[in-house]
Amino acid sequence: MHEGYIYRGHGEPHDGIERLPEPPPWRDMRQREFEGGEHIRPAGARAHTYQATEATVQSVNAALMLRRPLLVTGPPGSGKSSLAYHIAHELRLGRVLQWPITSRTTLKDGLYSYDAIGRLQEAGLAASGQSSRSSREPVTYDGPGSAYGDGPRPEQPDIGAFIRLGPLGTALLPVERPRVLLIDEIDKSDLDLPNDLLHVFENGEFVIPELARVSRTTPTARVHTDDGRTWSSDGTAAITDGRVSCTTFPVVILTSNGERDFPAAFLRRCIRLDLPSPDTQRLAEIVQAHLGNEGVRLGAYLIEDFVRRRANGTLSTDQLLNAVYLLLGDGTSETQAELLEQVLRPLGPGD
């Protein structure tokens, strides 16, 4: 029983893991891509296998020229998120900045974070002579009413070392070439986030209050960015007077599954792109891009079956890709049939 499986469930140790096939291209963790000498990982094959429609090309160009966010709406698996990676790859804009949205996400989460507790702990270590940091700044106390009056002031760690820009904050840094920012599943946010984004999108800037407060004594602070350290960058940026202002508007892609309506003021400031569920021909093109002609040949009947199943329940295109990949495997037909049923289970009720 289950001889065709790698894991068989009987609990007896065996060497089945050695028969594990190569991973699907979109799940290959070894994939790497170099952009301008930068060693990055742009989410595998998504950037290379994305199939842009004419409507997509027109909408992206409108958003680029108008410097507006692009709101992409469509069912699961329609390629909403992959579009961001495709744009970044084609236009050589480096690593995509990702901001996944949940019901608890706030605007500040995307702009920056400040580790106040960490700074206090480091200050305590500095006072006891145990600090591991060499970069310190004088504590800022304005006026003679401070706790230390006019006397000597203790040293504290550099405030910038405890501030990290989020993906949105990093995208708004002043750079010559725009960054690509993916704000994923904006429809899962609370009611306030779309409106909170309006000011930032309109002005292309924001203020970090913790840095603004110390700007008289520390006009420029070097903070961490969402990019992290790479061979060509130390993963930091200089912020003056606590203000981050972009010089070129980032390429902002917002995705939505169509689960809610957005305020008219928010929609007015976005270019909108609605992606339909791909038809049979489109699905064949997607399978060919990921799994080659053999995938299309062996998976032709599966594509037709997928379209029929999708009419009775929500299915994602990546479920089809998973099914075709399993079909190309070495398992027995019985094993394949069982696995295909597992990966093609509906995600929700049909329309």
C-alpha contacts under 8 A as a table, 3 or more apart, distances in Angstrom:
res1	aa1	res2	aa2	distance
1	M	8	R	7.97
2	H	5	Y	5.40
2	H	8	R	5.70
2	H	335	T	7.49
3	E	6	I	7.97
3	E	8	R	7.15
4	G	331	G	5.35
4	G	332	T	6.16
4	G	335	T	6.31
5	Y	8	R	5.82
5	Y	331	G	7.29
5	Y	335	T	7.35
6	I	16	G	4.89
6	I	17	I	6.16
6	I	19	R	7.03
6	I	20	L	6.93
7	Y	16	G	6.85
7	Y	17	I	7.85
8	R	11	G	7.75
15	D	18	E	5.83
15	D	19	R	7.81
16	G	19	R	5.48
16	G	20	L	7.18
17	I	20	L	5.22
21	P	329	G	7.75
23	P	26	W	8.00
23	P	27	R	5.99
23	P	28	D	5.54
24	P	27	R	5.25
24	P	28	D	6.24
24	P	322	N	7.91
24	P	325	Y	6.89
25	P	28	D	5.34
25	P	44	G	6.99
25	P	45	A	6.07
25	P	290	H	7.00
26	W	43	A	7.57
26	W	44	G	5.32
26	W	45	A	5.11
26	W	46	R	6.81
26	W	290	H	7.99
27	R	44	G	6.89
28	D	31	Q	5.80
28	D	44	G	6.68
29	M	44	G	7.48
31	Q	41	R	7.03
31	Q	44	G	5.83
32	R	39	H	7.17
32	R	40	I	6.26
32	R	41	R	5.07
32	R	42	P	7.59
32	R	44	G	7.31
33	E	39	H	6.31
33	E	40	I	5.63
33	E	41	R	5.83
33	E	42	P	7.08
34	F	37	G	5.59
34	F	38	E	5.29
34	F	39	H	4.94
34	F	40	I	6.05
35	E	38	E	5.07
35	E	39	H	6.86
35	E	40	I	7.19
35	E	92	R	6.59
35	E	93	L	7.96
35	E	94	G	5.83
36	G	92	R	7.66
36	G	94	G	7.67
38	E	94	G	7.77
38	E	230	T	7.51
38	E	231	W	7.41
38	E	232	S	7.04
39	H	230	T	7.58
39	H	231	W	7.97
40	I	94	G	7.92
40	I	95	R	6.40
41	R	44	G	6.81
41	R	95	R	7.40
42	P	46	R	7.82
42	P	47	A	7.08
42	P	85	Y	6.62
42	P	95	R	6.23
42	P	96	V	6.82
43	A	46	R	6.30
43	A	47	A	7.56
43	A	85	Y	7.79
44	G	47	A	7.16
45	A	48	H	5.34
45	A	49	T	5.96
45	A	290	H	7.70
46	R	49	T	5.51
46	R	50	Y	5.89
46	R	82	S	5.51
46	R	85	Y	6.66
46	R	86	H	7.08
47	A	50	Y	6.02
47	A	82	S	6.56
47	A	83	L	7.68
47	A	85	Y	4.87
47	A	86	H	4.28
47	A	87	I	7.84
47	A	88	A	7.93
47	A	89	H	6.09
48	H	86	H	6.82
48	H	89	H	7.84
49	T	286	I	7.49
49	T	289	A	5.31
49	T	290	H	6.21
50	Y	79	G	7.40
50	Y	82	S	6.61
50	Y	83	L	7.04
50	Y	86	H	6.45
50	Y	286	I	7.63
50	Y	289	A	7.81
51	Q	285	E	7.82
51	Q	286	I	6.91
52	A	56	T	5.92
52	A	57	V	6.61
52	A	83	L	7.92
53	T	56	T	5.08
53	T	57	V	6.38
54	E	57	V	5.14
54	E	58	Q	6.30
55	A	58	Q	5.20
55	A	59	S	6.14
55	A	273	L	7.71
56	T	59	S	5.19
56	T	60	V	6.06
56	T	273	L	6.97
57	V	60	V	5.30
57	V	61	N	6.21
58	Q	61	N	5.29
58	Q	62	A	6.19
59	S	62	A	5.07
59	S	63	A	6.23
59	S	70	L	7.61
59	S	271	I	6.84
59	S	272	R	7.24
59	S	273	L	6.38
60	V	63	A	5.13
60	V	64	L	6.15
60	V	70	L	7.07
61	N	64	L	4.97
61	N	65	M	6.08
62	A	65	M	5.31
62	A	66	L	5.99
62	A	271	I	7.27
63	A	66	L	5.26
63	A	67	R	5.60
63	A	68	R	4.93
63	A	69	P	6.19
63	A	70	L	5.94
63	A	251	V	7.87
63	A	270	C	7.91
63	A	271	I	5.91
64	L	67	R	5.17
64	L	68	R	6.82
64	L	251	V	6.84
65	M	68	R	7.94
67	R	249	F	5.89
67	R	250	P	7.61
67	R	251	V	7.52
68	R	201	F	7.92
68	R	249	F	7.97
68	R	251	V	7.80
68	R	252	V	7.45
68	R	269	R	6.68
68	R	270	C	5.73
68	R	271	I	6.48
69	P	201	F	7.91
69	P	251	V	6.77
69	P	252	V	4.73
69	P	253	I	6.02
69	P	254	L	7.11
69	P	269	R	7.33
69	P	270	C	5.04
69	P	271	I	6.19
70	L	252	V	6.13
70	L	253	I	4.97
70	L	254	L	6.04
70	L	270	C	5.61
70	L	271	I	4.76
70	L	272	R	5.85
70	L	273	L	7.14
71	L	253	I	6.13
71	L	254	L	4.71
71	L	255	T	5.87
71	L	256	S	7.34
71	L	270	C	6.12
71	L	271	I	6.04
71	L	272	R	4.86
71	L	273	L	6.12
72	V	80	K	6.07
72	V	253	I	7.07
72	V	254	L	5.99
72	V	255	T	4.80
72	V	256	S	6.16
72	V	272	R	6.12
72	V	273	L	4.80
72	V	274	D	5.88
72	V	275	L	7.12
73	T	80	K	7.14
73	T	255	T	5.88
73	T	256	S	4.70
73	T	257	N	5.64
73	T	258	G	5.95
73	T	272	R	7.77
73	T	273	L	6.25
73	T	274	D	4.82
73	T	275	L	6.02
74	G	78	S	6.11
74	G	80	K	7.00
74	G	256	S	6.65
74	G	257	N	5.31
74	G	258	G	6.53
74	G	274	D	5.81
74	G	275	L	4.74
74	G	276	P	5.96
74	G	277	S	7.33
75	P	78	S	5.80
75	P	257	N	5.49
75	P	258	G	7.51
75	P	275	L	7.55
75	P	276	P	7.09
75	P	277	S	6.44
75	P	316	S	7.54
76	P	79	G	7.86
76	P	257	N	6.73
76	P	315	L	7.34
76	P	316	S	5.09
76	P	317	T	7.31
77	G	80	K	7.48
77	G	315	L	7.99
77	G	316	S	4.49
77	G	317	T	4.51
77	G	318	D	5.81
78	S	275	L	6.42
78	S	276	P	6.97
78	S	277	S	5.95
78	S	278	P	6.87
78	S	316	S	7.44
78	S	317	T	6.64
79	G	82	S	5.11
79	G	83	L	6.24
80	K	83	L	5.60
80	K	84	A	7.70
80	K	255	T	6.01
80	K	275	L	7.67
81	S	84	A	5.79
81	S	85	Y	7.35
81	S	182	L	7.18
81	S	184	D	6.97
81	S	253	I	7.99
81	S	255	T	6.71
82	S	85	Y	5.28
82	S	86	H	6.25
83	L	86	H	5.01
83	L	87	I	6.20
84	A	87	I	5.28
84	A	88	A	6.29
84	A	96	V	7.15
84	A	180	V	6.78
84	A	181	L	7.50
84	A	182	L	6.25
84	A	253	I	6.27
85	Y	88	A	5.11
85	Y	89	H	6.05
85	Y	96	V	6.41
86	H	89	H	5.14
86	H	90	E	6.05
87	I	90	E	5.28
87	I	91	L	5.97
87	I	93	L	7.92
87	I	180	V	7.81
88	A	91	L	5.45
88	A	92	R	5.59
88	A	93	L	4.77
88	A	94	G	6.12
88	A	95	R	7.11
88	A	96	V	6.62
88	A	179	R	7.98
88	A	180	V	6.20
89	H	92	R	5.13
89	H	93	L	6.66
89	H	94	G	7.18
90	E	93	L	7.97
93	L	96	V	7.96
93	L	177	R	6.97
93	L	178	P	6.85
93	L	179	R	5.98
93	L	180	V	6.83
94	G	179	R	7.23
94	G	180	V	7.91
95	R	179	R	7.91
95	R	180	V	7.55
96	V	179	R	7.18
96	V	180	V	5.22
96	V	181	L	5.94
96	V	182	L	6.89
97	L	167	P	5.40
97	L	168	L	7.77
97	L	171	A	7.34
97	L	179	R	7.51
97	L	180	V	6.15
97	L	181	L	4.71
97	L	182	L	6.06
97	L	226	D	7.53
97	L	227	D	7.77
98	Q	167	P	6.18
98	Q	181	L	6.03
98	Q	182	L	4.90
98	Q	183	I	6.33
98	Q	184	D	7.39
99	W	110	G	6.80
99	W	167	P	5.99
99	W	168	L	7.46
99	W	181	L	7.48
99	W	182	L	6.01
99	W	183	I	4.84
99	W	184	D	6.14
100	P	182	L	7.91
100	P	183	I	5.96
100	P	184	D	4.77
100	P	185	E	6.74
101	I	104	R	7.97
101	I	105	T	5.88
101	I	183	I	6.93
101	I	184	D	5.90
101	I	185	E	5.79
101	I	186	I	5.84
101	I	188	K	6.37
101	I	189	S	6.05
102	T	105	T	5.32
102	T	185	E	7.81
102	T	186	I	7.93
102	T	188	K	5.43
102	T	189	S	5.40
103	S	188	K	5.52
103	S	189	S	4.48
103	S	190	D	5.24
104	R	189	S	6.97
104	R	190	D	6.97
105	T	109	D	6.45
105	T	189	S	6.40
105	T	190	D	7.49
105	T	193	L	7.84
106	T	109	D	5.40
106	T	110	G	7.28
106	T	193	L	6.32
107	L	110	G	5.53
107	L	111	L	6.51
107	L	193	L	6.32
107	L	196	D	6.53
107	L	197	L	6.92
108	K	111	L	4.91
108	K	112	Y	5.95
108	K	113	S	7.30
109	D	112	Y	6.03
109	D	113	S	6.74
109	D	166	G	6.50
110	G	165	L	7.72
110	G	166	G	4.66
110	G	167	P	5.58
110	G	168	L	4.92
110	G	169	G	6.33
111	L	165	L	5.81
111	L	166	G	4.78
111	L	167	P	6.78
111	L	168	L	5.25
111	L	169	G	4.13
111	L	170	T	7.56
112	Y	163	I	6.93
112	Y	164	R	5.52
112	Y	165	L	4.06
112	Y	166	G	4.65
112	Y	169	G	6.18
112	Y	208	I	7.80
113	S	163	I	5.71
113	S	164	R	5.38
113	S	165	L	6.43
113	S	166	G	7.04
114	Y	162	F	5.77
114	Y	163	I	4.55
114	Y	164	R	6.64
115	D	118	G	5.31
115	D	119	R	6.40
115	D	162	F	5.21
115	D	163	I	6.44
116	A	119	R	5.13
116	A	120	L	6.32
116	A	162	F	7.17
117	I	120	L	5.11
117	I	121	Q	6.20
118	G	121	Q	5.08
118	G	122	E	6.14
118	G	162	F	7.21
119	R	122	E	5.04
119	R	123	A	6.09
119	R	156	Q	7.89
119	R	157	P	6.60
119	R	159	I	7.33
119	R	162	F	6.46
120	L	123	A	4.95
120	L	124	G	6.25
121	Q	124	G	5.07
121	Q	125	L	6.39
122	E	125	L	5.04
122	E	126	A	6.11
122	E	131	S	6.33
122	E	156	Q	7.63
122	E	157	P	6.64
123	A	126	A	4.93
123	A	127	A	6.17
123	A	131	S	7.73
123	A	155	E	7.58
123	A	156	Q	5.13
123	A	157	P	6.22
124	G	127	A	5.12
124	G	128	S	6.44
125	L	128	S	5.14
125	L	129	G	6.07
125	L	130	Q	4.85
125	L	131	S	4.71
126	A	129	G	4.96
126	A	130	Q	5.71
126	A	131	S	4.54
126	A	155	E	7.68
126	A	156	Q	7.12
126	A	157	P	7.94
127	A	130	Q	7.63
127	A	131	S	7.98
127	A	154	P	7.94
127	A	155	E	7.98
128	S	131	S	7.69
131	S	134	S	7.80
133	R	136	R	7.51
133	R	157	P	7.34
135	S	157	P	6.25
135	S	158	D	5.97
136	R	155	E	6.46
136	R	156	Q	5.54
136	R	157	P	4.15
136	R	158	D	4.64
137	E	155	E	6.02
137	E	156	Q	5.69
137	E	157	P	5.86
137	E	158	D	5.07
137	E	159	I	7.70
138	P	153	R	6.99
138	P	154	P	6.73
138	P	155	E	4.86
138	P	156	Q	6.07
139	V	153	R	6.80
139	V	154	P	6.65
139	V	155	E	5.92
139	V	156	Q	5.87
140	T	214	V	6.09
140	T	217	T	6.76
141	Y	146	S	5.68
141	Y	147	A	7.87
141	Y	148	Y	8.00
142	D	145	G	7.68
142	D	146	S	6.55
143	G	146	S	6.14
143	G	149	G	7.77
144	P	149	G	4.92
144	P	150	D	6.22
145	G	148	Y	7.96
145	G	149	G	5.93
146	S	149	G	5.18
148	Y	151	G	5.78
148	Y	152	P	7.15
148	Y	153	R	6.44
157	P	161	A	7.57
158	D	161	A	5.66
158	D	162	F	7.63
159	I	162	F	5.60
159	I	163	I	6.98
159	I	211	L	7.75
159	I	221	A	7.46
160	G	163	I	5.26
160	G	211	L	7.91
160	G	221	A	5.29
160	G	222	R	5.17
160	G	223	V	4.52
160	G	224	H	7.50
161	A	164	R	7.93
161	A	222	R	7.12
161	A	223	V	5.78
161	A	224	H	6.93
162	F	223	V	7.34
162	F	224	H	7.93
163	I	223	V	5.51
163	I	224	H	6.24
164	R	223	V	5.92
164	R	224	H	4.49
164	R	225	T	5.48
164	R	226	D	6.99
165	L	168	L	7.73
165	L	169	G	5.16
165	L	170	T	5.63
165	L	223	V	7.28
165	L	224	H	6.14
165	L	225	T	4.76
165	L	226	D	5.79
166	G	169	G	5.07
166	G	170	T	5.97
166	G	225	T	6.84
166	G	226	D	5.45
167	P	170	T	5.13
167	P	171	A	6.14
167	P	181	L	7.06
167	P	225	T	7.98
167	P	226	D	5.56
168	L	171	A	5.06
168	L	172	L	6.43
168	L	181	L	6.96
169	G	172	L	5.26
169	G	173	L	6.83
169	G	244	V	7.55
170	T	173	L	5.45
170	T	225	T	5.86
170	T	226	D	6.06
170	T	227	D	7.79
171	A	178	P	7.59
171	A	179	R	5.59
171	A	180	V	7.27
171	A	181	L	6.52
171	A	246	C	7.88
171	A	250	P	5.96
172	L	204	G	6.47
172	L	205	E	6.60
172	L	244	V	6.69
172	L	245	S	6.11
172	L	246	C	4.62
172	L	247	T	8.00
172	L	249	F	7.22
172	L	250	P	6.81
173	L	244	V	6.07
173	L	245	S	6.11
173	L	246	C	5.02
173	L	247	T	7.60
174	P	244	V	7.68
174	P	245	S	6.15
174	P	246	C	4.28
174	P	247	T	4.81
174	P	248	T	6.92
175	V	178	P	6.61
175	V	246	C	7.04
175	V	247	T	6.26
175	V	248	T	6.72
176	E	247	T	7.21
176	E	248	T	6.70
177	R	248	T	7.07
178	P	248	T	5.85
178	P	249	F	6.27
178	P	250	P	4.70
178	P	251	V	6.42
179	R	250	P	5.02
179	R	251	V	6.03
180	V	250	P	5.91
180	V	251	V	4.59
180	V	252	V	5.99
180	V	253	I	7.58
181	L	250	P	6.83
181	L	251	V	6.02
181	L	252	V	4.82
181	L	253	I	6.15
182	L	252	V	6.11
182	L	253	I	4.92
182	L	254	L	6.07
182	L	255	T	7.80
183	I	186	I	6.48
183	I	252	V	7.30
183	I	253	I	6.06
183	I	254	L	4.70
183	I	255	T	6.50
184	D	253	I	7.91
184	D	254	L	5.85
184	D	255	T	5.10
184	D	256	S	7.31
185	E	188	K	5.78
185	E	189	S	7.78
185	E	254	L	7.07
185	E	255	T	5.00
185	E	256	S	4.85
185	E	257	N	6.81
186	I	189	S	5.57
186	I	194	P	7.84
186	I	254	L	6.40
186	I	255	T	6.07
186	I	256	S	5.71
187	D	255	T	7.84
187	D	256	S	5.37
187	D	257	N	6.93
187	D	258	G	7.02
187	D	259	E	6.19
187	D	260	R	5.89
187	D	261	D	7.90
188	K	259	E	7.89
189	S	192	D	7.90
189	S	193	L	6.33
189	S	194	P	7.93
190	D	193	L	6.01
191	L	194	P	7.05
191	L	195	N	8.00
192	D	195	N	5.54
192	D	196	D	6.07
193	L	196	D	4.86
193	L	197	L	6.18
194	P	197	L	5.24
194	P	198	L	6.75
194	P	262	F	7.37
194	P	263	P	7.62
194	P	266	F	6.36
195	N	198	L	5.28
195	N	199	H	7.80
195	N	263	P	7.51
195	N	265	A	7.77
195	N	266	F	6.39
196	D	199	H	6.45
196	D	200	V	7.58
197	L	200	V	5.34
197	L	201	F	6.08
198	L	201	F	5.17
198	L	202	E	6.01
198	L	266	F	6.52
198	L	269	R	7.81
199	H	202	E	5.17
199	H	203	N	6.05
199	H	204	G	7.93
200	V	203	N	5.37
200	V	204	G	5.24
200	V	205	E	5.84
200	V	206	F	6.62
201	F	204	G	5.36
201	F	205	E	8.00
204	G	245	S	5.98
204	G	246	C	5.66
204	G	249	F	6.80
205	E	243	R	7.18
205	E	244	V	5.38
205	E	245	S	4.21
205	E	246	C	6.24
206	F	243	R	5.95
206	F	244	V	5.51
206	F	245	S	6.74
207	V	212	A	7.28
207	V	242	G	5.60
207	V	243	R	4.45
207	V	244	V	6.20
208	I	211	L	5.59
208	I	212	A	6.22
208	I	242	G	5.03
208	I	243	R	6.24
208	I	244	V	7.81
209	P	212	A	4.86
209	P	213	R	6.09
209	P	242	G	6.60
210	E	213	R	5.50
210	E	214	V	7.01
210	E	242	G	7.41
211	L	214	V	5.41
211	L	215	S	6.08
211	L	221	A	7.44
211	L	241	D	6.63
211	L	242	G	4.50
212	A	215	S	5.06
212	A	241	D	5.34
212	A	242	G	4.36
212	A	243	R	7.39
213	R	216	R	7.67
213	R	242	G	7.99
214	V	217	T	5.79
214	V	218	T	5.62
214	V	219	P	7.22
215	S	218	T	4.75
215	S	219	P	4.17
215	S	220	T	7.11
215	S	240	T	7.68
215	S	241	D	5.04
215	S	242	G	6.87
216	R	219	P	5.83
218	T	221	A	6.66
219	P	240	T	5.57
219	P	241	D	5.14
219	P	242	G	7.80
220	T	238	A	6.38
220	T	239	I	5.46
220	T	240	T	4.30
220	T	241	D	6.25
220	T	242	G	7.67
221	A	238	A	5.58
221	A	239	I	5.30
221	A	240	T	6.54
221	A	242	G	7.93
222	R	236	T	6.18
222	R	237	A	5.34
222	R	238	A	4.27
222	R	239	I	6.08
223	V	236	T	5.27
223	V	237	A	5.47
223	V	238	A	6.40
223	V	239	I	7.18
224	H	228	G	7.14
224	H	235	G	5.85
224	H	236	T	4.29
224	H	237	A	6.40
225	T	228	G	6.00
225	T	235	G	5.66
225	T	236	T	5.37
225	T	237	A	6.63
226	D	235	G	7.68
227	D	235	G	5.95
228	G	234	D	7.27
228	G	235	G	4.38
228	G	236	T	7.53
229	R	233	S	5.88
229	R	234	D	4.74
229	R	235	G	4.16
229	R	236	T	7.80
230	T	233	S	5.10
230	T	234	D	6.28
230	T	235	G	6.74
231	W	234	D	7.57
233	S	236	T	7.58
239	I	242	G	5.86
239	I	243	R	6.45
239	I	244	V	6.52
240	T	243	R	6.08
240	T	244	V	7.77
246	C	249	F	6.34
256	S	259	E	7.30
258	G	261	D	7.45
262	F	266	F	6.64
262	F	267	L	6.64
263	P	266	F	5.30
263	P	267	L	6.41
264	A	267	L	5.05
264	A	268	R	5.97
265	A	268	R	5.17
265	A	269	R	6.70
266	F	269	R	5.49
266	F	270	C	6.79
267	L	270	C	5.21
267	L	271	I	7.71
267	L	272	R	7.75
268	R	271	I	7.88
278	P	281	Q	7.82
278	P	282	R	5.33
278	P	283	L	5.87
279	D	282	R	5.21
279	D	283	L	6.03
279	D	307	V	7.57
280	T	283	L	5.10
280	T	284	A	6.24
280	T	303	I	6.71
280	T	304	E	6.85
280	T	307	V	6.99
281	Q	284	A	5.13
281	Q	285	E	6.40
282	R	285	E	5.08
282	R	286	I	6.31
283	L	286	I	5.02
283	L	287	V	6.16
283	L	303	I	7.04
283	L	317	T	7.69
284	A	287	V	5.10
284	A	288	Q	6.07
284	A	296	V	6.10
284	A	300	A	7.65
284	A	303	I	7.20
285	E	288	Q	5.04
285	E	289	A	6.16
286	I	289	A	5.14
286	I	290	H	6.43
287	V	290	H	5.28
287	V	291	L	5.63
287	V	292	G	6.92
287	V	295	G	6.42
287	V	296	V	6.14
287	V	321	L	6.39
287	V	324	V	7.93
288	Q	291	L	5.29
288	Q	292	G	4.28
288	Q	293	N	5.48
288	Q	294	E	7.92
288	Q	295	G	6.37
288	Q	296	V	5.77
289	A	292	G	5.91
290	H	321	L	7.87
291	L	294	E	7.04
291	L	295	G	5.11
291	L	296	V	7.61
291	L	325	Y	7.38
292	G	295	G	5.45
292	G	296	V	6.81
293	N	296	V	5.10
293	N	297	R	6.15
294	E	297	R	5.03
294	E	298	L	6.07
295	G	298	L	5.44
295	G	299	G	5.54
295	G	324	V	6.40
295	G	325	Y	7.43
295	G	328	L	7.01
296	V	299	G	5.06
296	V	300	A	5.58
297	R	300	A	5.60
298	L	301	Y	7.54
298	L	324	V	7.80
298	L	327	L	7.51
298	L	328	L	7.50
299	G	302	L	4.93
299	G	303	I	6.14
299	G	324	V	5.63
299	G	327	L	7.30
300	A	303	I	5.24
300	A	304	E	6.62
301	Y	304	E	5.18
301	Y	305	D	6.19
302	L	305	D	4.91
302	L	306	F	5.93
302	L	320	L	7.86
302	L	323	A	7.96
302	L	324	V	7.31
303	I	306	F	4.98
303	I	307	V	6.37
303	I	320	L	7.23
304	E	307	V	5.27
304	E	308	R	6.48
305	D	308	R	5.13
305	D	309	R	6.16
306	F	309	R	5.10
306	F	310	R	6.01
306	F	320	L	6.81
306	F	344	L	7.88
307	V	310	R	5.08
307	V	311	A	6.58
308	R	311	A	5.46
308	R	312	N	7.29
309	R	312	N	5.49
309	R	313	G	6.51
309	R	315	L	7.72
309	R	346	P	8.00
310	R	313	G	5.12
310	R	314	T	5.62
310	R	315	L	5.43
310	R	346	P	7.70
310	R	350	G	7.34
311	A	314	T	7.60
311	A	350	G	6.28
311	A	351	D	7.73
312	N	349	P	6.89
312	N	350	G	4.86
312	N	351	D	7.66
313	G	346	P	5.30
313	G	347	L	6.92
313	G	348	G	5.66
313	G	349	P	4.49
313	G	350	G	3.79
313	G	351	D	7.42
314	T	346	P	5.34
314	T	347	L	5.12
314	T	348	G	5.00
314	T	349	P	5.93
314	T	350	G	5.51
315	L	319	Q	6.93
315	L	344	L	7.28
315	L	345	R	7.60
315	L	346	P	5.39
315	L	347	L	5.79
315	L	348	G	7.75
316	S	319	Q	5.36
316	S	320	L	7.11
316	S	347	L	7.80
317	T	320	L	5.19
317	T	321	L	6.54
318	D	321	L	4.86
318	D	322	N	6.10
319	Q	322	N	5.03
319	Q	323	A	6.18
319	Q	343	V	5.99
319	Q	344	L	6.01
320	L	323	A	5.01
320	L	324	V	6.18
320	L	344	L	7.20
321	L	324	V	5.19
321	L	325	Y	6.06
322	N	325	Y	5.12
322	N	326	L	6.27
322	N	343	V	6.91
323	A	326	L	5.16
323	A	327	L	6.19
323	A	339	L	7.94
323	A	340	L	5.49
323	A	343	V	6.37
323	A	344	L	7.18
324	V	327	L	4.84
324	V	328	L	6.33
325	Y	328	L	5.18
325	Y	329	G	6.65
326	L	329	G	5.09
326	L	336	Q	6.64
326	L	339	L	7.53
326	L	340	L	7.26
327	L	336	Q	6.29
327	L	340	L	7.90
331	G	335	T	5.90
331	G	336	Q	6.08
332	T	335	T	5.11
332	T	336	Q	6.12
333	S	336	Q	5.02
333	S	337	A	6.10
334	E	337	A	5.21
334	E	338	E	6.40
335	T	338	E	5.30
335	T	339	L	6.28
336	Q	339	L	5.11
336	Q	340	L	5.95
337	A	340	L	5.12
337	A	341	E	6.34
338	E	341	E	5.35
338	E	342	Q	6.62
339	L	342	Q	5.07
339	L	343	V	6.51
340	L	343	V	5.33
340	L	344	L	6.08
341	E	344	L	5.30
341	E	345	R	6.40
342	Q	345	R	5.86
346	P	349	P	7.31
